[in-house]
Every structure is written in C-alpha cells, then in structure tokens.
Amino acid sequence: MPTRKAAGRAAGAWRFQLRFLAPLLVTLLAAALLALPLMDRMTLRWFSRDLNLRGALVADTLSDSIARAMADTPAASQSLRVLFDRAVRDERLVAVALCTSDGQLIRASAGFPEGLDCKAAHAAAADAEPVWRLPAGSVHVGWHPVASDSGPDTGLVLLHDMSFVDRRSVETRWLLIALIAGMGFVIAVSTVAVAQLSWRGWLEGARALLRGEGLVRPLAPTMPGLAPLADELRARLRDLEDEYRRSAAPEMLMWSPERLRVMLHQQLRDDEVIVVSNREPWLHEHTPGGIVVRNPASGLVTALEPVMRACSGTWVAHGSGSADRQAVDAADRVAVPPDDPRYTLRRVWLSAEEEQGYYYGLANEGLWPLCHVAHVRPVFRESDWRHYREVNERFADAVAQEAKRQDPVILIQDYHFALLPAMLRKQLPKATILTFWHIPWPNPESFGICPWRREIVQGLLGSSILGFHTRYHCKNFLETVDRYLEARIEHEHSSIVYQGAETRVESYPISIAWPTEIESAAWPDIEQCRSHVRALLGMQASQRLAVGVDRFDYTKGILERLNAVERLLEKYPQWIGTFCFVQIAAPTRSQLDEYRSFQLRIDAMVERINKRFGREGYCPVHLLAEHHEHDELTRFYRAADVCVVTSLHDGMNLVSKEFVAARDDEQGALLLSRFAGAARELREALIVNPYHVEETADTLHRALMMSPEEQRERMRSLRAVVRDNNVYRWAGQMLGDAARWRLRERIEARVERHGMEVA
C-alpha cells in the first residue's frame, strides 16, 4: 500500500499539474481566437496567388486563338464571342473580357459585370487582394497580357468565382480549432503521465534538457518505462527523413552554383568534402607553346566544381595529362583552378599496364557491357580484376592520406571504383561515403555473369548512400543484393543493412547546367546556325535536318538509328532529296577491338545508304567521326529540325537535355529512346523503342511533319523540366541527403553515449 508520504507527493503532483494546465489551456484558446483572422487573410492571399497562376495558364492557352481571331478583322467580334463563351464554361470562371492597354473594351463574355470597366479591372488586379464585390458574391480579378505578333497590345481580364474560398476558410477554422484542442488534450495527458513519474526523474530530465540532452536523458534506467524510446527514436528519425523526401516539392527558386554553395554552407558547414573520380577536373598538357591547363568538358565536373570551390576540399583523380607530373608538388598535389585556387587536386599515378587492366579491361570490357545489357559479350580476366582491386586500394590510401578529419564527406563517382567504398569504410569508419553509379544497374540474372559479383556488391555497400539515375536501377540493385548476399533489405525505406552497417539506395537523375542569360545571348540566332550547318554539309536551304550526337559506342544505338533512317527513305520516298541526317560521333576507347569493329560497321552502313539514296548534290547521311566542342554542337542543335537519341541502354543521356536547353526558340522535336534514363523525365519527347525499326522510322516521319504549334507546346514543357532539374539540383539533392544522414548519425551517437553514461 502507498505510504502517507507517497500519497502526499502524488497530491502535490496533481496540484502542480492543475496550476500548469489552466493557464496553458487559456493561452491555447486565446491563440486560436487570434489566429483565425490571420488564417483567413493568409488563405485569401494563397488562393489569389493560385488563381493568378491559373489565369496566366488560361491566358497563355487562349493567346494563339485570340491572335488569330484579331487577325480576322471582319469576324473578330464574333470569333471572340464564341471563344469567350466556350472559356466561361469552366466551373470557376465567371466572365472574360479583352481590353486594350489604354483601357478600351474590345469584347466581353456574357455575364461580365456592367459596373466593372477595363481601367477598374486593371487597377483591381494590381491590388494585393484583387477582389471585386458583386451582389452574387466576390470574384477574383486577373489581368494577363496577351502575346500577339500584330495588332494592338491587349490584356485578358479573367473573373474567377471566389465562393469556394469562404467555404474552405470555414473548414480551416474548424480544423485549426480541432488542432488546438487536440494539442491541449495531448499536452494535458502528457503532463498527467509525467507528473505520476518520480519527481527525481522529472528534475533529472529538466536538467538534461538545459544541457541540450532532453531527447535522450529520459531514457535513463531511472525511468525504465521510457527505455524503449531509444529504438523508437531511431525509427522516427528515419521516418521523418522519408517523409521529408516524399513531401519536398520542386523548389521555387532555380538551382545555381551560388545556391549550391549556400546550401553547402548551411547544411555541411565546416565539414570536409573529398571527391573521387577517374577523370580529373583540370589537366596539364605539353604543347609547342609550353604547358597549358585545360578544364575538360564533363557534366560531373560542372556539377561538383562549385562544391569544391565552396568548401576548399580535395579532389582525388587519375593524373592523365602529359604534363601533370610537372605541375604537382612533392605530395602529388596542385591547387586549382589555376587562376583562382580554391581547392586541392590530388593526382594518383597509374602505369600503362594498370590503366589497361583497371580502366580498359575490367571497367570498360567487363562492367560497361555487363551493366548496359547491350548484347556485347563482357570480358572478365583475372589479371584485369587484380589491377582493378589494386587501383581501388591505391585510391583508398590516397583519400585516407588527404582526409584531415575522421568524418569527411566522400563523394565517389562511377563504376571505376566499385570496391572503394568498403575499403574507405575500413580506414575511415566515421566517414559519410556517397557513391554515385553513372551507368545503369542490370537485373540480378545479368549481373550474375560477373565472376566477382559478391565482391563488387560488398564494396558498394560500404557506402552510406548509393545513388543511381532512376528508381528502376535502384530496384535492380536491391534485388541483386537480395540474390547474392545475406542482408536485411527494407524496401519501404530503400535501405540495406549488411554486417551491421546501413546503406541508403536513392535515385538522383543527373542533368546539365542550364544556360545563363549571358551564355544564351552569345549564341548565334537560329537562321545563322542553319546557314552555317548547311554550308558545312553542302545542304540546300529547303532540306530538313535531323542530328544525332554520341560517342562512338555500341550502347548508343547508332546502328539502329541508321536502320531507321534507311527505312524512312524506303517507306516515305518524298523525303529523298529533302531530308538529311548528320551523325556526330566522337571516337572513344579505340584501343578496344569491339569499338574498332563497331566503327567499321557504321562506316560501311553509311556508305551503303548514301549509295542507295544519294544523288548528285544530295547526300542523305553525313558521318562526322571527330570530337566537336560544345559551341559547335550548340549550332547543330539549333539548326536541327529533329534530335535523334536512340540509346539501347543508358543511365541518363545528357544529349537529349543539351538539345532542349539549346532551343530557346521553342521549336524542334526530340525523338528519345525509352531505354534512356532521360525518358522518365522528358515525357513530352517522342518516345520510341530503337530496336523496332518500323516504329522509329514512323516516329521520325511524324517529327518531321510536326506543326510549329505542337513543337512549341512540347518544347516548353521539356525546357521547364530541364531548367528546374539541372545539374546543380542533382548535386544539391545528394549533398542534402548526406547532411541529413550525418545529422541522424550524430543524434543516434548521442543517444547511445548518454545511455552508456547512465548505465
């Protein structure tokens, strides 16, 4: 039975509880009453903004039809009346009017208020709360300029019914009141529960809270009833992270190098960042004029350079330039960029034999065809595997030497370093290791061909976060782990726990750097680009042009693309003499027999098509088998009527995004393989199966026949996707996840540390 002293303590707890709860509940009620008008005002502004966006979309949709109606002067009034009457069938659109810029009414739909003229509408739309009161209720007033190539400047006045705002405001009030009441109830119940616990435990928890340990101190053995919260806390942290990722909408502000730097300073402040890649961001080369420094064109370099400049970190890469050894110090380091040093480049040296085995051998004769499932037999040699493992060990030692802290953020890039994460995990167990696999990941059956499948998967599971381009590749990796290793896989959280360590598997679609206004302003206009390309290829002004841009690689579907061009000329002979296809193919990996024989097959096919369909003054296919700088590629993109991307299997394919970014005239058509990762983002492209020659030929014909209006609609959507999901967003998402991972680990470490201290 409880003692009198214990009963007295319990009564005191109840009295304390009532003294605490009464003012709390009064405060919550007052807060609710004060918050209601503010919520009404915020709700009105939110809906006004949404209606402005909706109105802009409606105006943009009607602009072409209005322009055509205005051009037909005798029937303009009637055409506008029909157009506006059709528009106001929308359940929320009350009335529509077209006004001149000086306030003269051109045409209004039935139901447009008599007391509202164009000047009053323009003034109302400019107000912070653009609402016009009518006897039947309030309407939102929107004024939207209408684009027109001819005729007077006009504005479209749109009146939206706002009765739904009142209904939703009432719902919001009741939800807010219910929320406040629920919070009060939860706080009351929590207070009752805490008051019934030991006063000693309460005071210890308060002292821990003052020391910043309030989340973990209640887990002490002095309060055994709350001990299970340790595991629950870890689970909730993971759930919160998942919820954040699911609910995060596309950012309102465009990602840029500056925004990436700001994010880095906010979320990874004072953290050390190390990048590891096979290709170096700067290389030194001997030239007749002396040593020159080049910044090789690469999407990877474009994305990660702002990170390294911001954090003054270290980039570890293979030194491949002819003058690289002369540029480094005794520790194989050089400060870059040369004109404004911001970070350190650490070069790792490979012998010709090591490069042959590690890079050309296992990486490009083994893993590349294996992961691309391109019907080319992968080659696996024991000597290549030995070199691959040794080079990964050398890079691991170099990273460990460069790490100034025990917990750096390490970004490992691509399939050249599959073993590196696990090696680094042994040397730097506290590091946050983020690995990005830039090529596809095949299904478990295909990957099972690799003799060292277990070792490669185990190596990648040394990563804290493992990134792929698409969710499909993530799914394949999870299934591969499930097939070949004993690991716990949590599909809901997309995570793998192997030998006590967790790896998060996520998709991060890579992209390009969206051109700045200065860069796009420097481009030659479309007609100049067309004249340049036609002169270069000997084309006539009336001929249509399709372009393909790739490396000379069997995974890019160049052979299938040429088959489709040949079938197009067979099936639609009207294109003979009026259609040209140019294939730009930069030579690559010419040391490998498979690549040399592939280039010979392409040469032979181009020659056959030109002999079959060519004639004097007309060459249907042009093969430009040489490297082209980005400025020259931009001219081809801007001159082309169609860009053809027919990858047989591709992680992403950035050519498709480069073409979209280059078309600021909102013209041109993109024909895109369904097997490229970009097809999951660029849904307004013409998606094809490149293995189906007939389908590809028919789609190419459709692209050439596409109207300018359809091209504009598709290209606007494509450009919005590529602009918003640029390469800086790719890097920002990965680094943001790394920052959240580190925060979660620190909280968990604090929980465990305090649990041990109390025990």
TORMIPA-922427 format. One record per residue (C-alpha): x, y, z. Coordinates in steps of 0.02 Angstrom, whole numbers, plus 50000, padded with zeros to 5 digits. Example, Ala and Ser with C-alpha at 12.3 -4.5 7.8 and 13.67 -1.06 7.14 Angstrom:
BEGIN
506154977550390506844994750357
//
This chain:
BEGIN
500005000050000500635017649966501315026950115500595043450175502175052150113501965044849939500135049849938500625067549984501865068149840500515062049720499285075249781500625088549760500935082449583499075084149543499015101949615500555106749513499765099049361498145109249378499105125449407500075121949248498635116149138497375130049175498405144649106499045133448965497295129448904496775147848917498315152848817497945140048682496135146048668496685164148653497975159448522496635150648421495485165848426496895177548374497485165748237495795164248149495795181548063497605179148015497215162147939495765169647840496905183047769498285170747727497035158947645496365173147536498135177747481498585159747445497045157147337497325173947250499075168347203498415151447141497065160047038498365171746962499395156546910497835148046842497355163846749499085165146672498925147346609497205150946534497845166946451499335157646380498185144146313496995156646231498335168546165498585159845997496695158545968496435176946015497835182145898497045172545754495325179845791496015197645798496925194945633495245190845551494585208645570492835206945495492405191845602493445196345754491985200745868491015185045828492555173845845492995181446012491215179446075491215160946032492945158746109492475167746271490805158846288491715142246275493005147646404491725152646537491015135146539492365132046668491515129846837492555143546921492745155846777491345168846790491745180446645493095185146519493475201746434494795207746312495415225546337496685236646253498165243246350497345260446364495765253346445494585251146297493455235846299493605225246141492455210746186491725203046344490815186946378489035186146438488935189546624490355202146630489845214946765489185231346695489965241346836491705234646800492645242946657494385239046592495275252646693494445247246855494875229146818496695233546786496785243246949495925229347047497095216046977498615226047033497985226647214498715214947345496995207047363496215207947188494395205247237492845213647164491225213147261489635208547165487855206147228488005187547198489695186147285491525190647267492585187347113494455187247089495055199546955496565194746849497385204946711498525194946594499425202246442499075193046280500535189646164500185194845985501295196645832500165210245762498795221845817498625232245975499325227046145497915218746238497555211446408496395197446456495285200646607494785184646697493485184446836493545168946948492185164047071492855165047249491405157247342492455141647370493695152247470492365155947602491915137647614493715132547636494015146447763492615139147870493395121947854495105129147901494395137448057493645121148118495235111748080496265124748174495105123848324495185104848320497075105548309497225117248458496025106448558496985090848511498625099048561497875104048727497255086448757498935078648713499865090848823498655087648966498845068748951500735070248939500795081349091499745069049191500885054749141502485064249183501785070349350501455052449404503265047649374504635050149501504975068449546506785063849541506625057949361505685073949315507055085049386508425074849303507525076449136507375095449160509245096949200509655086249046508535097348939509515112648997511115103748946510395100348772510085081948812508205082248835507905069948694508985056448768509085058948958507335052048993507945035348925508985032649081508675017449189507935028949322506395029349207506315011349142504585014049069505315025348934506825014648889506045007648727506075025448658507885022648607507415011148464505845021148429506865037148410507965029248278506445023248182505585040148192507145049148130507135037947978505265040447951505455059247962506835058747833505755048147718504285059947740505375074847701505955066947538504185062147486503405078947526504785090147459504035098947308505105105847166505995121147230505285138047185507005145147155508095138647016509645129147071511275137947028513105137047082512765150747209511265141747282512285125747292513635134947388512355142447508511605125247539513335118147571513735131547700512055129347785511985110347794513805104747786514625119447873516445115747920516305097947853517725091347746517225086047569518275074347460517805069647281518495054047197518375051447010519375043346871519325059146766520185074546837519365091846832520975100446773522395092946673524095099646618524705095746443526285098946343526025109646187527275117746068526975133946162527305126246333526195118446468524355122846458522965119346582521305112746517519625110346601518895095046511517045096246467516075084946584514395085446670515215078446825516495092546830515125105446800514115099046948515485096347077516635111047040515515123447135515525111447283517415110547288517615129347265516435132547409517155120247535519015120947487519035102047487520095089347394519785080847226520685064147203520845058447022521945049246898523305060646830523145057946643523835074046569525515073446481526205087146596525275082546756526835076246846527745092546815526335102746892526155094147062527155096147222528085082547316526435075747385525655074847209524515089647246524125105247145522995119847189521595123047063520845132146971522505139346914521865157446902520975157147071521495142047179520025136347286520335117847317521665104247303521835091647162522735075847219523345065447074523555046547077524765038946952524445022946855525625013146746525135008846568524834990846621523734996046768522725007846660522484994046531521864981646660520864993046776520105005446651520084997346479519984979746547518794976546691517904993546689517584995246502517694977546434516844969746585515714981146688515194992946546514404979846430513784969846581512804984546652512174991146484511504974146428511964979346251512144961846177514034963246180514894949246274515774956046430517574950346453518214945846627520074942146653520884937946818522314949946780521074964246749520224960646916521894960947005522324977946930520584984546969520734979447151522494986547166521995003347089520495004547206521655001247354522845014747293521425027347282520835022147456522565025547527522635042447438520935047747508521425042247684523035052447670522075067847612520735066747748521075079647883519645073347993518975056448043517245060047971517415068047799516045068047666516725057447522515895057847351516425042947244515995043647060515585029346942515925011146905517825012946909517775012247100516544998647150517734991947284518255008947353516795012247474517114996547578518984999847578518715017547640517465011547770518875001347850520095015947851518845029747894517395021347986516585038048034516585045047856514965048547761515265039747594514125044447449514375033947291513535038147125513425024746990513325034246825512825019346716511315007646728511244993246852510634977146770509434964046839510144950546954510194937346817511254948346703512394954046844512654935846895513784933846743515154943446835516364931446923516634944147063514834949247088514884946847278516474957047298515794971447192514134972147285515024970947454516164985147401514704996447356513844992647521515245001747609514335017547553513205027347669512165032547518512215023947348511465033847204510805028747033509945038546894508225030246909507155020747032507205005946912509095004546933508885005947122507624991647117508834980947016510214983947142509104979447290508614963347203510434959447163510904961247346509434950347393510014937047270511864936147313512094942047493511334938647664510714956147704509164964447778508284974647644506964987447689506064991647528504965004647611506485015047661507545009247512508935003947628510064988847654510844983347818512374972347787513534966547925512794979448043513044994347926511635003147834511665009147654510315020447583509935017247397509205032647309508905039447135509695055947082509375059646897510885069046833510655083746716511575098346634511975116046686510545126846619511255140846510511345157846591510605173146506512365178846461512785162046382511165160746282511325178846224513005174546147512265160646039512045164245854510215165245804509325150345728509485155945547511355159045566511555141545638510575133945494511585143345364513205137945448512725119445455512015119245278513605127045211514655114645309513675099545243513285106145069511415105845102510095115845012509055128645106507445118545084508135102245156507625096245329508945090745455508995077745594510515076245705511235062945820512645066645942513545052546031515185044446072515625030145953514885017346071513845001846036512645006446178512065022446092511015013845959511895022145811511685006645702509825005645744509655024245708510395022145533509235007345501507765018745543508405032445426508565019645286506805013245319506145031245322506825034245146506095017445088504375019945162504195038645132505115042144969504565060344972505995063245094507305057744968508195073644918507365084045054507975075445214509745074045283510365065345438512015070145518512825058745647514155066645756515145052645838516675056445941517925041945938518155033346107519105018246177519835014646006521115003146091519734990146112519334978245969517454979345996517454998245971518564997445816517464984345733515904994045780516565009745694516944999745537515144993245534514475010945547515605017145407515015003045295513175006345331513315025045298514165021445133512775009045084511365021345123512195035445028512485024444877510685018444880509795035144903511085048444864511225057644703512165072444631512045086744755511175076244887511945065545025510635058145143511835053545286513345063345347514525054745472515645066745568516785054945664517765067845763517665077445925516635093545921516735107346050515145112146142514905128446045514915118845881513685105945949512545120146001512505126245820511965108945762510635107845899509925124945850509965120945664509135103845676507295100345649507445084045748508685077245875508765058145874509285048946034509105030046016510155022946158509955004246180510255006446367510815022346452510945028646629510285045746579510915052746412511285071246425511245074546237509345074946246509415088246381510755098346291509645098946136508155105146239509205118446325509855124846158508115127546084507615144246159506545146746002505415132846070505495123445905506195106645855505695088945903506585076646016506505058145971507045048546126507345030246165506275022646302507855014146367508725030546410508525036646589508025053746521506405046246452505725045546630505875064546644505645070846466503895063946439503445076646303504785069346189504295056646055504715040346145505225025446037505895007746050507515008945950507504990045917505864992445821506484999645657504745002345586504145011845740505715022745743505555026945558503715031345576504085042245728505475051145634504235054845495502995061345624504335072545699504745079945529502895083245496502525090645669501685107745666502565122845744501175124145873501425106245934503305108645935503095124146043501945115446168503105100546186504695110746194504015122546327503655107746440505335099646405506285115746439505385118346604505875100846662507705102646613507835120346683507095115646852508025099046867509755104946821511445097846871511585109047025509955101847091510705084547065512225088847169511165098247297510005083347325511455071547355512355083247474510725087347564510415068847594512205067047654511925081247777510335073247844511225056547858512595064547962511335073148074510425056848104512055047948147512545061548269510865060548359510975041648369512755042748434512175054848568510775042948618511985028448635513315038948725512095045148857511365027848878513105021148916513465035549036511875032249136512185013449138
//
